Amino acid sequence: MRISKEYKIGLAVFVSILLLFFGVNYLKGKNVFTSDKEYEVYYDRIDELAVGSYVLMRGCRIGVVNDISFVGEKLDSVKVQFIISGKIRFPKDSKVRVYSRDLMGTKGLDIIQGESDIMMKEGGTFIGEAPEGIKEAIDKHIEPIKSKAIKILDSMDVLLANFNSIVNNSLKTDINIAFNSLKSSLNNLESSSISINNILTSRKSKINNAIDNLDLLSQNLADNSKKIAGIIDNFYVVSDTLRNANLGRNLKDLRSSINNLVKITNKLTTKKGTAGAMINDIDLYTNLKSSTQSLTLLLDDIKNNPRKYFNFSVINFGGKSNKKNKKKK
């Protein structure tokens, strides 16, 4: 089956119209898929309420303003039509109030439910409640603050009255004395600050020199930071070497050696043992000295008269010595 071009164009136009219809209603806040009910309300003024404004009940959005128009020959009132979505029913004495949604002045409708047992029919007319002006809105927010401020002021009045009844003349005198003492202390503090300022002024040059020296010292430390770091590293190396050298054990060995040396010295000075007896025996020293002198004289005599002690010849011709030997045999 072949569809003609005219049929396609007509279908496209129809779909476009449907989309336009749904789009316009969506922008107006209408839900075309639910059963909407239209109601109306009359006001003397609406304070910039516009078509498309929200309709709320207890803070929930339940509808949207559909139309706004003037009524009467002299345009005495304003008729506002709005649509409610869903199956919501309202008591006949319910009211609709124009309210400000935010600080920018955006308006909307707020439905205040009544207490009647008779329900309003579709297309019925609500009771319009005059919108809040700026003065009313401010008064509404200021009133609680005003009442609290009045209570606070009353409490302060009572407190001041009680304070005045408690404070007597003597206490007032004490307070005056305290303030005078505080004033005197402040004067002394001021004079002290002036004295300090004078001292600093007179010592300004010395203070500047001290600061310059401190800057120079810090600069030298900064320049020699590598050397200082090297010294610290060397100190760490020395400390590690001393720690690893078992200094305690070495000191213990040194102490033992000193003790042994003391014992030997004591033995030498107390004539105990061979070495002590030899060192402390005077007779032995005298005999050794005499023997040494005799040995010295003997050596001198041998040196001066060797033939007296030694009889020898370089060449032996078989003389008297051989004969003497034969006689001995």
C-alpha positions as CSV (number, residue, x, y, z in Angstrom):
1,M,0.0,0.0,0.0
2,R,1.5,3.3,-1.1
3,I,0.9,6.4,1.1
4,S,0.3,9.6,-0.8
5,K,2.3,12.7,-0.2
6,E,-0.8,14.7,0.8
7,Y,-1.5,12.1,3.5
8,K,2.0,12.4,4.9
9,I,1.8,16.2,5.0
10,G,-1.6,16.0,6.8
11,L,-0.3,13.5,9.3
12,A,2.8,15.8,10.0
13,V,0.6,18.8,10.5
14,F,-1.7,16.9,12.9
15,V,1.2,15.7,14.9
16,S,2.7,19.2,15.0
17,I,-0.6,20.6,16.3
18,L,-0.8,17.9,19.0
19,L,2.8,18.6,20.1
20,L,2.0,22.4,20.1
21,F,-1.1,21.8,22.2
22,F,0.7,19.6,24.7
23,G,3.7,22.0,24.8
24,V,1.6,25.1,25.5
25,N,-0.4,23.3,28.2
26,Y,2.8,21.9,29.7
27,L,4.3,25.4,29.8
28,K,1.0,26.7,31.4
29,G,1.3,23.9,34.1
30,K,-1.6,21.9,32.8
31,N,-1.6,18.1,32.8
32,V,-3.6,17.0,29.8
33,F,-3.6,13.3,30.9
34,T,-5.5,14.0,34.2
35,S,-8.9,15.3,34.9
36,D,-8.5,19.0,35.8
37,K,-11.1,21.1,37.6
38,E,-11.5,24.8,37.0
39,Y,-12.4,27.2,39.8
40,E,-12.5,31.0,40.1
41,V,-12.0,33.7,42.7
42,Y,-12.5,37.5,42.7
43,Y,-10.1,40.2,44.1
44,D,-10.0,44.0,44.3
45,R,-6.3,43.7,43.4
46,I,-3.9,40.9,42.8
47,D,-0.4,42.6,43.1
48,E,1.2,41.3,39.9
49,L,-0.3,37.8,40.0
50,A,0.3,36.3,36.5
51,V,-1.0,33.5,34.4
52,G,1.0,30.3,35.1
53,S,1.5,31.2,38.8
54,Y,1.4,28.2,41.1
55,V,-1.6,27.2,43.2
56,L,-0.5,25.7,46.6
57,M,-2.2,24.1,49.5
58,R,-0.2,23.5,52.6
59,G,2.9,24.1,50.6
60,C,2.1,21.5,47.9
61,R,1.6,22.5,44.3
62,I,-1.8,21.3,43.2
63,G,-2.6,23.6,40.3
64,V,-1.9,26.7,38.2
65,V,-3.5,30.0,37.3
66,N,-5.3,29.7,34.0
67,D,-6.8,33.1,33.2
68,I,-7.0,36.7,34.7
69,S,-9.5,39.2,33.6
70,F,-11.4,42.3,34.7
71,V,-15.1,42.2,35.7
72,G,-17.7,45.0,35.5
73,E,-18.2,48.1,33.5
74,K,-15.9,50.1,35.7
75,L,-13.5,47.2,36.1
76,D,-14.2,47.1,39.8
77,S,-12.7,43.6,40.4
78,V,-10.3,41.1,39.0
79,K,-11.5,37.5,38.1
80,V,-8.8,34.8,38.5
81,Q,-9.4,31.4,37.1
82,F,-7.2,28.5,38.1
83,I,-7.1,24.8,37.4
84,I,-6.7,22.1,40.1
85,S,-5.2,18.7,39.1
86,G,-6.3,15.5,40.6
87,K,-9.4,14.5,42.6
88,I,-9.1,17.1,45.4
89,R,-12.2,18.4,47.0
90,F,-12.6,21.6,49.0
91,P,-15.1,22.8,51.7
92,K,-17.4,25.5,50.5
93,D,-16.1,28.1,52.9
94,S,-12.5,27.7,51.7
95,K,-10.5,30.8,50.9
96,V,-7.8,31.6,48.3
97,R,-5.1,34.1,49.3
98,V,-2.5,35.8,47.0
99,Y,0.9,35.5,48.7
100,S,4.5,36.3,47.8
101,R,6.6,33.2,47.1
102,D,10.0,34.8,47.5
103,L,11.7,38.1,48.1
104,M,11.7,38.9,44.4
105,G,7.9,39.4,44.6
106,T,6.8,36.3,42.7
107,K,3.1,35.8,43.4
108,G,1.0,32.7,43.8
109,L,-2.3,31.4,45.2
110,D,-2.6,29.7,48.5
111,I,-5.8,27.7,49.3
112,I,-6.9,27.8,52.9
113,Q,-9.3,25.0,53.6
114,G,-12.6,25.8,55.4
115,E,-14.5,23.8,58.0
116,S,-17.8,23.3,56.2
117,D,-19.2,19.9,55.6
118,I,-20.6,21.0,52.2
119,M,-18.1,20.5,49.4
120,M,-17.6,22.9,46.5
121,K,-18.7,21.9,43.1
122,E,-16.5,22.0,40.0
123,G,-16.4,25.5,38.6
124,G,-17.3,27.0,42.0
125,T,-16.2,30.3,43.3
126,F,-13.8,30.6,46.3
127,I,-13.7,33.4,48.8
128,G,-10.9,35.7,47.9
129,E,-8.7,36.9,50.7
130,A,-6.9,40.3,50.1
131,P,-3.2,39.8,49.3
132,E,-0.6,40.8,51.8
133,G,1.0,44.1,51.1
134,I,4.6,44.9,51.9
135,K,3.5,46.5,55.2
136,E,1.5,43.5,56.3
137,A,4.3,41.1,55.4
138,I,6.8,43.2,57.3
139,D,4.5,43.5,60.3
140,K,3.9,39.8,60.2
141,H,7.6,39.0,60.5
142,I,8.4,41.9,62.8
143,E,5.6,41.3,65.3
144,P,7.2,38.2,67.0
145,I,10.5,40.1,67.3
146,K,8.7,43.2,68.6
147,S,7.0,41.2,71.4
148,K,10.3,39.5,72.4
149,A,12.1,42.9,72.4
150,I,9.4,44.3,74.7
151,K,9.8,41.4,77.1
152,I,13.6,41.9,77.1
153,L,13.2,45.6,77.8
154,D,10.8,44.9,80.6
155,S,13.3,42.4,82.1
156,M,16.1,45.0,81.8
157,D,14.0,47.6,83.6
158,V,13.4,45.2,86.5
159,L,17.1,44.3,86.5
160,L,18.2,47.9,86.6
161,A,15.7,48.7,89.4
162,N,17.0,45.7,91.4
163,F,20.6,46.8,90.8
164,N,19.8,50.4,91.9
165,S,18.2,49.0,95.1
166,I,21.2,46.9,95.9
167,V,23.9,49.4,95.1
168,N,24.2,51.8,98.1
169,N,26.4,54.8,98.7
170,S,29.3,52.9,100.1
171,L,29.4,50.6,97.0
172,K,29.3,53.6,94.8
173,T,32.2,55.1,96.7
174,D,34.1,51.8,96.2
175,I,33.4,51.8,92.5
176,N,34.6,55.4,92.2
177,I,37.8,54.5,94.1
178,A,38.3,51.5,91.8
179,F,37.9,53.7,88.7
180,N,40.3,56.3,90.2
181,S,42.9,53.5,90.8
182,L,42.4,52.3,87.3
183,K,43.0,55.8,86.0
184,S,46.2,56.1,88.1
185,S,47.4,52.8,86.8
186,L,46.8,53.9,83.2
187,N,48.7,57.2,83.9
188,N,51.6,55.2,85.4
189,L,51.6,52.9,82.4
190,E,51.7,55.9,80.1
191,S,54.7,57.4,82.0
192,S,56.5,54.1,81.8
193,S,55.9,53.8,78.1
194,I,57.3,57.4,77.7
195,S,60.4,56.4,79.8
196,I,60.9,53.3,77.7
197,N,60.6,55.3,74.6
198,N,63.2,57.8,75.8
199,I,65.6,55.0,76.7
200,L,65.2,53.4,73.3
201,T,65.8,56.7,71.6
202,S,69.0,57.3,73.6
203,R,70.2,53.8,72.9
204,K,69.1,53.7,69.3
205,S,72.6,53.7,67.9
206,K,73.7,50.8,70.2
207,I,70.6,48.9,69.4
208,N,71.2,49.3,65.7
209,N,74.8,48.2,66.2
210,A,73.7,45.1,68.1
211,I,71.2,44.3,65.4
212,D,73.9,44.8,62.7
213,N,76.2,42.5,64.7
214,L,73.4,39.9,65.0
215,D,72.8,40.2,61.2
216,L,76.6,39.7,60.7
217,L,76.6,36.7,63.0
218,S,73.7,35.2,61.2
219,Q,75.4,35.8,57.8
220,N,78.6,34.2,59.0
221,L,76.7,31.2,60.3
222,A,74.9,31.0,56.9
223,D,78.3,31.3,55.1
224,N,79.9,28.6,57.2
225,S,77.0,26.3,57.4
226,K,78.8,23.7,55.4
227,K,81.8,23.8,57.8
228,I,79.5,23.6,60.8
229,A,77.8,20.7,59.3
230,G,81.2,19.0,58.7
231,I,82.2,19.6,62.3
232,I,78.9,18.1,63.5
233,D,79.5,15.1,61.2
234,N,83.0,14.7,62.6
235,F,81.6,14.9,66.1
236,Y,79.2,12.2,65.2
237,V,82.0,10.1,63.8
238,V,84.1,10.6,67.0
239,S,81.2,9.8,69.2
240,D,80.4,6.6,67.2
241,T,84.2,5.6,67.4
242,L,84.2,6.1,71.1
243,R,81.0,4.2,71.5
244,N,82.4,1.3,69.3
245,A,85.8,1.4,71.0
246,N,84.4,-0.2,74.2
247,L,85.8,2.6,76.3
248,G,84.4,1.1,79.5
249,R,86.3,-2.2,79.0
250,N,89.5,-0.3,78.2
251,L,89.2,1.8,81.4
252,K,88.6,-1.3,83.4
253,D,91.8,-2.9,82.0
254,L,93.7,0.4,82.7
255,R,92.5,0.4,86.2
256,S,93.6,-3.3,86.7
257,S,97.1,-2.4,85.3
258,I,97.4,0.6,87.7
259,N,96.4,-1.7,90.6
260,N,99.1,-4.2,89.6
261,L,101.7,-1.4,89.2
262,V,100.8,-0.2,92.7
263,K,101.2,-3.7,94.1
264,I,104.7,-4.0,92.5
265,T,105.7,-0.6,93.9
266,N,104.5,-1.5,97.4
267,K,106.6,-4.8,97.2
268,L,109.7,-2.8,96.1
269,T,109.3,-0.4,99.0
270,T,108.5,-2.9,101.7
271,K,111.7,-5.2,101.3
272,K,109.5,-8.2,100.4
273,G,110.9,-10.4,97.6
274,T,114.2,-10.4,95.9
275,A,113.8,-7.1,94.1
276,G,112.7,-5.3,97.3
277,A,115.6,-6.8,99.3
278,M,118.1,-5.8,96.6
279,I,116.8,-2.2,96.4
280,N,116.6,-1.6,100.1
281,D,119.8,-3.5,101.3
282,I,122.6,-1.0,101.8
283,D,125.3,-3.6,102.5
284,L,124.6,-5.2,99.2
285,Y,125.0,-1.8,97.5
286,T,128.3,-1.3,99.3
287,N,129.7,-4.8,98.4
288,L,128.6,-4.2,94.7
289,K,130.4,-0.9,94.7
290,S,133.6,-2.4,96.2
291,S,133.5,-5.3,93.7
292,T,133.1,-2.9,90.9
293,Q,136.1,-0.8,92.0
294,S,138.3,-4.0,92.3
295,L,137.2,-5.2,88.9
296,T,138.1,-1.7,87.5
297,L,141.6,-1.9,89.0
298,L,142.1,-5.4,87.7
299,L,141.1,-4.4,84.2
300,D,143.5,-1.4,84.3
301,D,146.4,-3.7,85.5
302,I,145.7,-6.2,82.7
303,K,145.6,-3.4,80.2
304,N,149.0,-2.0,81.5
305,N,150.8,-5.4,82.1
306,P,149.3,-8.0,79.8
307,R,152.4,-10.3,79.9
308,K,151.8,-10.6,83.6
309,Y,148.6,-12.5,82.9
310,F,149.1,-13.8,79.3
311,N,152.3,-15.7,78.0
312,F,152.1,-16.2,74.2
313,S,154.3,-15.8,71.1
314,V,153.2,-15.2,67.6
315,I,155.9,-17.5,66.1
316,N,156.9,-20.7,68.0
317,F,160.4,-22.0,67.1
318,G,160.2,-25.0,69.3
319,G,162.3,-23.4,72.0
320,K,162.0,-23.5,75.7
321,S,158.4,-24.0,75.7
322,N,158.6,-27.3,73.9
323,K,161.3,-28.4,76.2
324,K,159.2,-27.5,79.2
325,N,156.4,-29.5,77.7
326,K,158.6,-32.5,77.2
327,K,159.8,-32.3,80.8
328,K,156.3,-32.2,82.0
329,K,155.6,-35.4,80.1
